């Protein structure tokens, strides 16, 4: 029987070596949001959810190797897989290239499939050994590549949303699962790598019933009722969210959710009290810039919106972009003050970067 290996890039991480820098830790919150809080920074790691999602949705026997050492990857490849999938992002190009070389050396008969945002690197076809490249959504691609039915129903894996959680060095028990209702976003802001990579929006959990059933499965297996929702704009499909709310209330389920949402989607969803009934306890929202107004933010009073969300017990993270075309040494401080002045619980500042594949690039 054919065998498939799916692997993320190898460690160590957050060290100065031929493949990376000590400043680039493999942590979302600490690396992008709370790093300047020092001892009080939130510390936790995430698994490579996409690999587990792929493994759950193919019939070919699959092994997932997540954040291993290079030696561990070599030993696994030596077991002889028909196909080795390597998922990587742009900063990890050198790691992916080294892994592909190892596959060719250790198991020459194995086919190499490249996936992830790193595949948007211009000329990637000439830069890394491979037999196939998955650009964008992976479930349909991998099923077709393996000769399986691409239209078979989606199975959602049961996974914790994070691990190694701690604050001030004190371990915090994991109490949440991850939900991936869909990938991409119809807004396709000019800088957004994910919405361009996935080609607008692909829905995995298409109905409220689908989301509800996935929540119940995680509750039964992991004993959790809190969920980190990996969807660029979960409420962008309002009928799905409303159906989920109806099912929760009909069955007395008190699930809670941390979600991403744009401001215009919140205004279209309805009364913010609906978020409380739905169990939304954390919301990540792109403010971007006071001057450069995207359609999703047009006419939004962010100060009032953030205050109204927090008044209802929803923790808010706002994200702003620095080094836009209109920023200068004289004006960038005002932009920072604007973002902080909105009064959110967390503020993320990101640098404007032309990621290959985006409209900005």
One Martini backbone bead per residue (centre of mass of N, CA, C, O) as a GRO file, in nm:
protein
  361
    1UNK     BB    1   0.098   0.035   0.020
    2UNK     BB    2   0.075   0.351   0.013
    3UNK     BB    3   0.281   0.631   0.130
    4UNK     BB    4   0.264   0.928   0.348
    5UNK     BB    5   0.458   1.230   0.399
    6UNK     BB    6   0.421   1.499   0.637
    7UNK     BB    7   0.614   1.811   0.658
    8UNK     BB    8   0.773   2.021   0.835
    9UNK     BB    9   1.009   2.200   0.946
   10UNK     BB   10   1.310   2.215   1.097
   11UNK     BB   11   1.514   2.214   1.359
   12UNK     BB   12   1.595   2.466   1.514
   13UNK     BB   13   1.452   2.749   1.688
   14UNK     BB   14   1.561   3.059   1.759
   15UNK     BB   15   1.843   3.061   1.598
   16UNK     BB   16   2.173   3.103   1.503
   17UNK     BB   17   2.198   3.005   1.164
   18UNK     BB   18   2.170   2.894   0.835
   19UNK     BB   19   1.824   2.921   0.878
   20UNK     BB   20   1.831   3.156   1.111
   21UNK     BB   21   1.697   3.345   1.392
   22UNK     BB   22   1.664   3.422   1.724
   23UNK     BB   23   1.410   3.625   1.686
   24UNK     BB   24   1.250   3.379   1.532
   25UNK     BB   25   0.999   3.261   1.680
   26UNK     BB   26   0.759   2.987   1.726
   27UNK     BB   27   0.544   3.243   1.793
   28UNK     BB   28   0.275   3.432   1.786
   29UNK     BB   29   0.241   3.621   2.033
   30UNK     BB   30   0.542   3.679   2.107
   31UNK     BB   31   0.635   3.767   1.809
   32UNK     BB   32   0.364   3.977   1.737
   33UNK     BB   33   0.251   4.107   2.033
   34UNK     BB   34   0.397   4.038   2.350
   35UNK     BB   35   0.711   4.079   2.361
   36UNK     BB   36   0.727   4.367   2.531
   37UNK     BB   37   0.634   4.216   2.816
   38UNK     BB   38   0.815   3.992   2.872
   39UNK     BB   39   0.733   3.806   3.135
   40UNK     BB   40   0.415   3.873   3.040
   41UNK     BB   41   0.421   3.697   2.811
   42UNK     BB   42   0.271   3.497   2.589
   43UNK     BB   43   0.317   3.134   2.583
   44UNK     BB   44   0.305   2.950   2.270
   45UNK     BB   45   0.216   2.682   2.053
   46UNK     BB   46   0.180   2.551   1.720
   47UNK     BB   47   0.059   2.358   1.502
   48UNK     BB   48   0.034   2.206   1.178
   49UNK     BB   49  -0.276   2.200   1.082
   50UNK     BB   50  -0.272   2.134   0.776
   51UNK     BB   51  -0.148   1.849   0.795
   52UNK     BB   52  -0.377   1.718   0.963
   53UNK     BB   53  -0.599   1.783   0.763
   54UNK     BB   54  -0.488   1.618   0.531
   55UNK     BB   55  -0.466   1.340   0.674
   56UNK     BB   56  -0.784   1.326   0.731
   57UNK     BB   57  -0.846   1.361   0.386
   58UNK     BB   58  -0.702   1.085   0.331
   59UNK     BB   59  -0.657   0.735   0.249
   60UNK     BB   60  -0.372   0.746   0.271
   61UNK     BB   61  -0.124   0.654   0.450
   62UNK     BB   62  -0.026   0.884   0.723
   63UNK     BB   63   0.249   1.093   0.816
   64UNK     BB   64   0.325   1.327   1.078
   65UNK     BB   65   0.592   1.575   1.079
   66UNK     BB   66   0.649   1.805   1.352
   67UNK     BB   67   0.915   1.979   1.422
   68UNK     BB   68   1.178   1.845   1.369
   69UNK     BB   69   1.462   1.714   1.313
   70UNK     BB   70   1.682   1.639   1.071
   71UNK     BB   71   1.742   1.350   1.167
   72UNK     BB   72   1.447   1.261   1.192
   73UNK     BB   73   1.373   1.304   0.897
   74UNK     BB   74   1.576   1.108   0.776
   75UNK     BB   75   1.469   0.850   0.918
   76UNK     BB   76   1.184   0.865   0.795
   77UNK     BB   77   1.253   0.862   0.491
   78UNK     BB   78   1.405   0.576   0.507
   79UNK     BB   79   1.128   0.405   0.513
   80UNK     BB   80   0.966   0.459   0.252
   81UNK     BB   81   0.808   0.682   0.056
   82UNK     BB   82   0.617   0.775  -0.205
   83UNK     BB   83   0.543   1.051  -0.046
   84UNK     BB   84   0.674   1.391   0.012
   85UNK     BB   85   0.564   1.651   0.215
   86UNK     BB   86   0.649   2.009   0.204
   87UNK     BB   87   0.604   2.263   0.443
   88UNK     BB   88   0.632   2.627   0.377
   89UNK     BB   89   0.776   2.933   0.425
   90UNK     BB   90   0.967   3.180   0.310
   91UNK     BB   91   1.188   3.186   0.548
   92UNK     BB   92   1.213   2.845   0.492
   93UNK     BB   93   1.361   2.778   0.224
   94UNK     BB   94   1.631   2.638   0.311
   95UNK     BB   95   1.496   2.403   0.456
   96UNK     BB   96   1.338   2.286   0.218
   97UNK     BB   97   1.583   2.233   0.037
   98UNK     BB   98   1.728   2.037   0.226
   99UNK     BB   99   1.499   1.825   0.241
  100UNK     BB  100   1.489   1.756  -0.060
  101UNK     BB  101   1.780   1.649  -0.074
  102UNK     BB  102   1.737   1.416   0.125
  103UNK     BB  103   1.529   1.263  -0.034
  104UNK     BB  104   1.707   1.211  -0.283
  105UNK     BB  105   1.931   1.054  -0.118
  106UNK     BB  106   1.755   0.842   0.061
  107UNK     BB  107   1.473   0.849  -0.147
  108UNK     BB  108   1.460   0.849  -0.483
  109UNK     BB  109   1.153   0.733  -0.527
  110UNK     BB  110   1.042   0.972  -0.404
  111UNK     BB  111   0.799   1.203  -0.396
  112UNK     BB  112   0.784   1.563  -0.426
  113UNK     BB  113   0.585   1.792  -0.229
  114UNK     BB  114   0.497   2.127  -0.241
  115UNK     BB  115   0.396   2.360   0.027
  116UNK     BB  116   0.276   2.663   0.083
  117UNK     BB  117   0.384   2.993   0.082
  118UNK     BB  118   0.666   2.923  -0.051
  119UNK     BB  119   0.544   2.870  -0.347
  120UNK     BB  120   0.552   3.195  -0.421
  121UNK     BB  121   0.825   3.190  -0.509
  122UNK     BB  122   1.002   3.300  -0.749
  123UNK     BB  123   1.113   3.018  -0.919
  124UNK     BB  124   1.069   2.752  -0.748
  125UNK     BB  125   1.102   2.534  -0.975
  126UNK     BB  126   1.435   2.594  -0.974
  127UNK     BB  127   1.515   2.572  -0.644
  128UNK     BB  128   1.351   2.298  -0.583
  129UNK     BB  129   1.311   1.987  -0.536
  130UNK     BB  130   1.057   1.819  -0.746
  131UNK     BB  131   0.722   1.691  -0.864
  132UNK     BB  132   0.530   1.893  -0.698
  133UNK     BB  133   0.290   2.174  -0.669
  134UNK     BB  134   0.107   2.346  -0.414
  135UNK     BB  135  -0.125   2.596  -0.494
  136UNK     BB  136  -0.293   2.630  -0.219
  137UNK     BB  137  -0.533   2.433  -0.181
  138UNK     BB  138  -0.485   2.090  -0.053
  139UNK     BB  139  -0.707   1.871  -0.053
  140UNK     BB  140  -0.780   1.853  -0.353
  141UNK     BB  141  -0.495   1.817  -0.459
  142UNK     BB  142  -0.412   1.555  -0.302
  143UNK     BB  143  -0.638   1.376  -0.401
  144UNK     BB  144  -0.565   1.394  -0.699
  145UNK     BB  145  -0.267   1.304  -0.677
  146UNK     BB  146  -0.367   1.014  -0.536
  147UNK     BB  147  -0.647   0.926  -0.680
  148UNK     BB  148  -0.882   1.069  -0.540
  149UNK     BB  149  -1.171   1.196  -0.418
  150UNK     BB  150  -1.227   1.543  -0.412
  151UNK     BB  151  -1.557   1.528  -0.308
  152UNK     BB  152  -1.527   1.433  -0.045
  153UNK     BB  153  -1.599   1.467   0.257
  154UNK     BB  154  -1.515   1.651   0.524
  155UNK     BB  155  -1.270   1.603   0.784
  156UNK     BB  156  -1.237   1.699   1.112
  157UNK     BB  157  -1.000   1.746   1.322
  158UNK     BB  158  -0.871   1.669   1.652
  159UNK     BB  159  -0.738   1.967   1.813
  160UNK     BB  160  -0.535   2.149   1.964
  161UNK     BB  161  -0.454   2.494   1.949
  162UNK     BB  162  -0.227   2.440   2.175
  163UNK     BB  163   0.104   2.454   2.338
  164UNK     BB  164   0.302   2.538   2.595
  165UNK     BB  165   0.156   2.696   2.811
  166UNK     BB  166   0.251   3.032   2.945
  167UNK     BB  167   0.301   3.240   3.247
  168UNK     BB  168   0.574   3.324   3.403
  169UNK     BB  169   0.641   2.998   3.374
  170UNK     BB  170   0.346   2.905   3.403
  171UNK     BB  171   0.148   2.660   3.352
  172UNK     BB  172  -0.122   2.620   3.109
  173UNK     BB  173  -0.388   2.467   3.050
  174UNK     BB  174  -0.539   2.311   2.796
  175UNK     BB  175  -0.879   2.443   2.660
  176UNK     BB  176  -0.852   2.411   2.334
  177UNK     BB  177  -0.967   2.406   2.007
  178UNK     BB  178  -0.963   2.365   1.660
  179UNK     BB  179  -1.099   2.561   1.384
  180UNK     BB  180  -1.168   2.501   1.014
  181UNK     BB  181  -1.403   2.635   0.812
  182UNK     BB  182  -1.181   2.802   0.636
  183UNK     BB  183  -1.015   2.953   0.346
  184UNK     BB  184  -0.969   3.268   0.324
  185UNK     BB  185  -1.082   3.586   0.149
  186UNK     BB  186  -1.291   3.806  -0.021
  187UNK     BB  187  -1.142   4.082   0.021
  188UNK     BB  188  -0.844   4.097  -0.072
  189UNK     BB  189  -0.619   4.248   0.037
  190UNK     BB  190  -0.325   4.365  -0.099
  191UNK     BB  191  -0.143   4.219   0.153
  192UNK     BB  192  -0.284   3.936   0.159
  193UNK     BB  193  -0.170   3.615   0.155
  194UNK     BB  194  -0.410   3.418   0.205
  195UNK     BB  195  -0.628   3.517   0.003
  196UNK     BB  196  -0.440   3.479  -0.245
  197UNK     BB  197  -0.351   3.183  -0.206
  198UNK     BB  198  -0.668   3.066  -0.193
  199UNK     BB  199  -0.871   3.214  -0.365
  200UNK     BB  200  -1.032   3.334  -0.150
  201UNK     BB  201  -1.301   3.110  -0.058
  202UNK     BB  202  -1.291   2.801   0.136
  203UNK     BB  203  -1.521   2.563   0.240
  204UNK     BB  204  -1.557   2.313   0.496
  205UNK     BB  205  -1.772   2.441   0.696
  206UNK     BB  206  -2.082   2.521   0.560
  207UNK     BB  207  -2.241   2.480   0.827
  208UNK     BB  208  -2.361   2.494   1.140
  209UNK     BB  209  -2.367   2.187   1.175
  210UNK     BB  210  -2.070   2.137   1.110
  211UNK     BB  211  -1.958   2.303   1.345
  212UNK     BB  212  -2.110   2.167   1.575
  213UNK     BB  213  -2.000   1.878   1.531
  214UNK     BB  214  -1.702   1.954   1.575
  215UNK     BB  215  -1.740   2.049   1.867
  216UNK     BB  216  -1.854   1.785   1.983
  217UNK     BB  217  -1.608   1.608   1.915
  218UNK     BB  218  -1.406   1.769   2.092
  219UNK     BB  219  -1.556   1.738   2.358
  220UNK     BB  220  -1.550   1.424   2.367
  221UNK     BB  221  -1.225   1.390   2.335
  222UNK     BB  222  -1.106   1.664   2.511
  223UNK     BB  223  -1.305   1.840   2.699
  224UNK     BB  224  -1.399   2.092   2.524
  225UNK     BB  225  -1.550   2.449   2.470
  226UNK     BB  226  -1.307   2.584   2.331
  227UNK     BB  227  -1.227   2.798   2.030
  228UNK     BB  228  -1.003   2.824   1.765
  229UNK     BB  229  -1.061   3.021   1.475
  230UNK     BB  230  -0.951   2.933   1.146
  231UNK     BB  231  -1.064   3.229   1.004
  232UNK     BB  232  -1.049   3.525   0.850
  233UNK     BB  233  -1.401   3.548   0.833
  234UNK     BB  234  -1.639   3.390   0.985
  235UNK     BB  235  -1.896   3.603   0.955
  236UNK     BB  236  -1.918   3.606   0.631
  237UNK     BB  237  -2.118   3.357   0.708
  238UNK     BB  238  -2.403   3.418   0.867
  239UNK     BB  239  -2.581   3.158   0.845
  240UNK     BB  240  -2.383   2.976   0.994
  241UNK     BB  241  -2.377   3.129   1.266
  242UNK     BB  242  -2.685   3.121   1.322
  243UNK     BB  243  -2.712   2.814   1.323
  244UNK     BB  244  -2.518   2.763   1.551
  245UNK     BB  245  -2.673   2.923   1.765
  246UNK     BB  246  -2.933   2.756   1.753
  247UNK     BB  247  -2.802   2.485   1.837
  248UNK     BB  248  -2.690   2.574   2.108
  249UNK     BB  249  -2.966   2.660   2.233
  250UNK     BB  250  -3.124   2.392   2.189
  251UNK     BB  251  -2.871   2.216   2.348
  252UNK     BB  252  -2.710   2.374   2.577
  253UNK     BB  253  -2.450   2.508   2.452
  254UNK     BB  254  -2.126   2.659   2.579
  255UNK     BB  255  -1.963   2.778   2.354
  256UNK     BB  256  -1.639   2.912   2.265
  257UNK     BB  257  -1.477   3.197   2.079
  258UNK     BB  258  -1.202   3.265   1.863
  259UNK     BB  259  -1.184   3.536   1.625
  260UNK     BB  260  -1.204   3.658   1.299
  261UNK     BB  261  -1.265   4.008   1.191
  262UNK     BB  262  -1.425   4.240   1.021
  263UNK     BB  263  -1.596   4.530   1.049
  264UNK     BB  264  -1.814   4.493   0.824
  265UNK     BB  265  -1.908   4.214   0.929
  266UNK     BB  266  -2.018   4.307   1.200
  267UNK     BB  267  -2.235   4.504   1.082
  268UNK     BB  268  -2.385   4.266   0.918
  269UNK     BB  269  -2.456   4.059   1.149
  270UNK     BB  270  -2.538   4.261   1.387
  271UNK     BB  271  -2.594   4.249   1.691
  272UNK     BB  272  -2.351   4.224   1.935
  273UNK     BB  273  -2.516   4.030   2.122
  274UNK     BB  274  -2.477   3.779   1.940
  275UNK     BB  275  -2.186   3.722   2.028
  276UNK     BB  276  -2.254   3.640   2.314
  277UNK     BB  277  -2.444   3.404   2.243
  278UNK     BB  278  -2.213   3.257   2.070
  279UNK     BB  279  -1.927   3.294   2.246
  280UNK     BB  280  -1.755   3.541   2.198
  281UNK     BB  281  -1.421   3.620   2.359
  282UNK     BB  282  -1.252   3.672   2.082
  283UNK     BB  283  -1.111   3.946   1.869
  284UNK     BB  284  -0.967   3.984   1.542
  285UNK     BB  285  -0.874   4.310   1.400
  286UNK     BB  286  -0.837   4.512   1.113
  287UNK     BB  287  -0.729   4.845   1.098
  288UNK     BB  288  -0.428   4.933   0.984
  289UNK     BB  289  -0.540   5.255   0.911
  290UNK     BB  290  -0.633   5.586   0.925
  291UNK     BB  291  -0.586   5.659   0.611
  292UNK     BB  292  -0.590   5.371   0.493
  293UNK     BB  293  -0.895   5.278   0.347
  294UNK     BB  294  -1.075   5.008   0.350
  295UNK     BB  295  -1.371   4.877   0.277
  296UNK     BB  296  -1.397   4.723   0.557
  297UNK     BB  297  -1.347   5.036   0.709
  298UNK     BB  298  -1.565   5.208   0.607
  299UNK     BB  299  -1.711   5.418   0.847
  300UNK     BB  300  -1.555   5.332   1.104
  301UNK     BB  301  -1.580   5.338   1.462
  302UNK     BB  302  -1.337   5.201   1.646
  303UNK     BB  303  -1.364   5.306   1.930
  304UNK     BB  304  -1.659   5.218   1.968
  305UNK     BB  305  -1.636   4.921   1.887
  306UNK     BB  306  -1.433   4.833   2.101
  307UNK     BB  307  -1.601   4.923   2.346
  308UNK     BB  308  -1.853   4.743   2.287
  309UNK     BB  309  -1.707   4.474   2.300
  310UNK     BB  310  -1.583   4.502   2.588
  311UNK     BB  311  -1.857   4.550   2.735
  312UNK     BB  312  -1.928   4.232   2.648
  313UNK     BB  313  -1.647   4.059   2.701
  314UNK     BB  314  -1.463   4.117   2.452
  315UNK     BB  315  -1.166   4.044   2.340
  316UNK     BB  316  -0.930   4.272   2.177
  317UNK     BB  317  -0.761   4.267   1.860
  318UNK     BB  318  -0.547   4.487   1.696
  319UNK     BB  319  -0.436   4.568   1.357
  320UNK     BB  320  -0.140   4.725   1.230
  321UNK     BB  321   0.029   4.929   0.981
  322UNK     BB  322   0.361   4.973   0.886
  323UNK     BB  323   0.510   5.140   0.621
  324UNK     BB  324   0.353   5.309   0.453
  325UNK     BB  325   0.355   5.539   0.203
  326UNK     BB  326   0.263   5.783   0.416
  327UNK     BB  327   0.499   5.731   0.586
  328UNK     BB  328   0.698   5.896   0.839
  329UNK     BB  329   0.890   6.017   1.088
  330UNK     BB  330   0.650   6.230   1.151
  331UNK     BB  331   0.376   6.019   1.127
  332UNK     BB  332   0.405   5.735   1.269
  333UNK     BB  333   0.336   5.813   1.562
  334UNK     BB  334   0.034   5.874   1.512
  335UNK     BB  335  -0.042   5.586   1.426
  336UNK     BB  336   0.032   5.451   1.692
  337UNK     BB  337  -0.156   5.620   1.872
  338UNK     BB  338  -0.416   5.537   1.735
  339UNK     BB  339  -0.406   5.231   1.792
  340UNK     BB  340  -0.378   5.250   2.103
  341UNK     BB  341  -0.636   5.450   2.146
  342UNK     BB  342  -0.869   5.227   2.107
  343UNK     BB  343  -0.851   5.012   2.360
  344UNK     BB  344  -0.732   4.747   2.335
  345UNK     BB  345  -0.594   4.456   2.463
  346UNK     BB  346  -0.451   4.425   2.180
  347UNK     BB  347  -0.150   4.506   1.980
  348UNK     BB  348  -0.065   4.494   1.636
  349UNK     BB  349   0.243   4.526   1.450
  350UNK     BB  350   0.293   4.558   1.102
  351UNK     BB  351   0.473   4.515   0.815
  352UNK     BB  352   0.496   4.622   0.509
  353UNK     BB  353   0.471   4.348   0.268
  354UNK     BB  354   0.559   4.201  -0.049
  355UNK     BB  355   0.407   3.927  -0.099
  356UNK     BB  356   0.409   3.677  -0.287
  357UNK     BB  357   0.086   3.692  -0.469
  358UNK     BB  358   0.013   3.972  -0.423
  359UNK     BB  359  -0.092   4.279  -0.518
  360UNK     BB  360   0.146   4.433  -0.397
  361UNK     BB  361   0.369   4.261  -0.555
   0.00000   0.00000   0.00000
